[in-house]
Amino acid sequence: MNIEPIKTAITGSILMLSLCVGQATAADSFYEGKKLDVIINYGAGGNTDITARALMQFMQKHIAGEPRITIKNKPGAGGIVGTNYFGAVSKPNGLTAGVFSVALMPELMKDPALTVSHNDFIFVGGIPEDTIYHSRKVPGLEKATDLFNLAAPIKTAGHGPVNMKDLMLRAAMDLLEVDYKHVTGFKSSGKIRAAILKSDVDMSADSMTGYASRVGPNLVDEGHSIPLFSIGVPTDDGQLGRAPGSLESVPTFDEFYEAKFGKKPSGQKYDVLRTIALIRATSLRAVFLPKGTPPEAVKSLRAAFDSTTADPDYRAEFLKISGFDLTAISGVDAQVRLKSLLNTDAKTVAFIKRFAAEGSN
């Protein structure tokens, strides 16, 4: 028997094992005695901030070496300011991470305000969420379907013309043929909620986290507001269905639309909603590192994200603040989905650009 091929295979296996052990050791020791700076692209007290701080609180103990974590909020322009800041100042040394509500829509539309590309970031992991539309109890609004028959325009509120919240609010209201006035420029969802309590604006939309942790207790339970409908998730038949874990008592947009018109929604503005729903169902919140970050740092943080999102204690905390069971997407999968979303067909992107421009007038 010729044993040379076997000897070669064994030698190769030993070399590969040594390499893997070496990489694991490097990843395990990378953050030992170091500090990890985390940038959040929305203001303190908002939905992104709530999710990000809870995640990093638990993730710290899952990062090998347990680095000290500092958090900095960089709000503005619907997440663009913080995203730009992260891209401009973060060195690819593994010591700065971003936890963002992903500003993917501005990149799709080539918004000049966004000066960086998400292709220049490394995904550590993503957390998708459904969105709940809700409104203050303006005169005549006691139940959701009263929205169809209000005597005066309702004031909707968002962050910026190309922000997903603004686009989906305007698209939904146009499709439902409800008279409204849109107010934009709020730096966080917390600012919008404060404006609702002061009756400066009436209606907005929040992630499940924001709804369960802030809107429900502070607006709905106190009798100021009511939930209207959820955006849902794209289905194989080209419509929007119920997202996993979404509030069963709240209709989806499609159900709400059919309650008024007796048919399924369609058209270009519905395509806007479907595109946004796909983005939010892929990764509404994401953890990023700068491109060029050392592989051992990437490996360490991706492993920490995966183990954190599997941690029963974190999952229980997530359920408490979000109102639904956590679904997480690995960094590798999120990176693939991001590329696909950035290749959204040109016709849809062109219409969204025109639609966003109308909202800035």
Order of alpha helices (4+ residues) and beta strands (2+ residues): alpha-beta-alpha-beta-alpha-beta-alpha-beta-beta-beta-alpha-beta-alpha-beta-beta-beta-beta-alpha-alpha-beta-alpha-alpha-beta-alpha-alpha
